[in-house]
Amino acid sequence: MPHPLLLTLPSPPSPVIFEAGPFALRYYGLCIALGIVAATWLTTRELARKGYDPALALDALFFVLPPGFVGARVYHVLTDYQLYAADPFPDVFAVWNGGLGIYGAVIGGFLGLLVFARVRRISPLAFADAVAPGLILAQAIGRWGNYFNQELFGRPSELPWAIRISPENRPAGFVDAEAFHPTFLYESVWDVLVCLALLWIARRFADRLKDGDVLLMYVSLYSVGRFFVEALRIDPAFLIGDFRGNLFVASVLALTFALILFLRHSAPRGKGTGPSAS
């Protein structure tokens, strides 16, 4: 039975908004830029709430964005090097075609944040807590760049919200499939929910949280969603044994950071808290 195409989500005809000579404005880059703006705005609000100067959010961009961007691209190239092995240059630098690994971005950005915090003499973990909700909001926005590039979709699907993919963008073995799970959309929705959860927790339990707790929750919660999204994806990926590499990485990070958070708040009972001795 043919797929009811009228009920599926269409894909854009081109990833380019407009071209002027050698210059091309792409939706992928626009989504990233909008994500950065949204993250900076939300970080200013979180810094103000925590008693810090909101202007620190703008000041930190120079320290955080370059290493975060480099880390994101390096992570992608290293974990998907089979895509570039035959002809690595200049494709390894063609970020406008997609290919930024969020885990690499977090590592690179956090290293830049440590430098910034040292220069400005502020707590790096407290600053990271203020950044975390904005960061995952930026991810939610940035994921729509994958929609315009027709990439990072999941297995074939007949759900009403499945997305139509052009034949030239379908992986080998799926040329006859007509619509696929929009995993970029699933991850975007999950990221928004995590952002809202982090904002609520940071306010509701402000007197009980330690510096770094929101960062730990961000990594753990994002990784939970990434685990399920990764299980649906069919694009080429690096493998660890028989598993998709990012599936393994997400599961390890989700459990590890949740355990660290638990251990930070599971202080041993004091000597005087047990039953009295007779």
C-alpha positions, 0 to 999 in steps of 0.5 A, a space after each residue: 500500500 503506498 504511503 499517504 504522502 499528503 499526510 507527511 511533512 514536506 522537505 524544502 527544495 533547497 538548503 540555500 536561502 539566496 545566493 549572490 555570486 560566491 556568497 550563499 546564505 544557507 538555512 543551516 547557518 541561519 539556524 545556528 545563528 538564531 540559536 546563538 542569539 537565543 542562548 545568549 539572551 537566555 543566559 543573560 536572564 539566568 546570570 541576572 537571576 543568579 546575581 551576576 552581571 548579565 553582560 558576562 554572557 556577551 563577553 563570554 562569546 569570544 571565549 566560548 564560541 570559537 573552541 566550541 565550534 572547533 570542538 563540534 567539527 573535530 568531533 564530527 570529523 573524527 567520528 565520521 571520518 569515513 565520509 572524508 577519508 577518500 578526499 578530506 580536503 576541503 570537505 573537512 572544512 565544509 561546515 555549511 553542508 552540516 556536520 557539527 557534533 554537539 558533544 564536541 561543542 560542549 567539550 570545546 565550549 567548556 574549555 573556553 568557559 574555564 579560561 573565561 571564568 579564570 580571567 573574570 574570576 568567577 565560578 566556572 560551574 556557576 557560570 556553566 549552570 547559567 549557560 546550560 538552559 540557553 545552550 540546549 535551547 540553541 540546540 533545539 533551534 539549530 536542529 532545524 538546520 538538519 531539516 533544511 539539509 534533509 539529513 539526520 532523519 530516522 527509519 522509514 515511517 508511515 506516521 502522519 508527521 513522517 518527513 519526505 526525503 528527496 531520492 538523492 538524499 536517501 541512504 543506500 538501501 532506502 531508495 524506495 522509501 518515501 518518508 522517514 522519522 523526523 528525528 531532528 524534530 524529535 530531538 528539537 522537541 526534547 531539547 525544548 522540554 529539557 530547557 524548560 525543566 532546567 529553568 524550573 528546577 533551577 528556580 524551584 530548588 535554588 536553595 538546594 542545588 550546588 554549583 554545577 548541578 544544572 550542567 550535570 542535569 543538562 548533559 544527562 537529560 539531553 543524552 537520554 533523549 539523544 539515546 532514543 533518537 539515535 536508536 531511530 537514525 539510519 545515517 552512516 555513523 561510527 560504530 563501537 562494536 555493533 552499536 552506533 557510537 553516539 548511542 553508546 556515548 549517550 548512554 554512558 554520559 546519561 548514566 555517568 552524569 546522573 550518578 555524579 549528581 546523585 553522589 553529590 547529594 547523597 551525603 552520609 548520615 551524621 553520627 548522631 542520626 541513628 538509633 540511640 545506643 543502650 
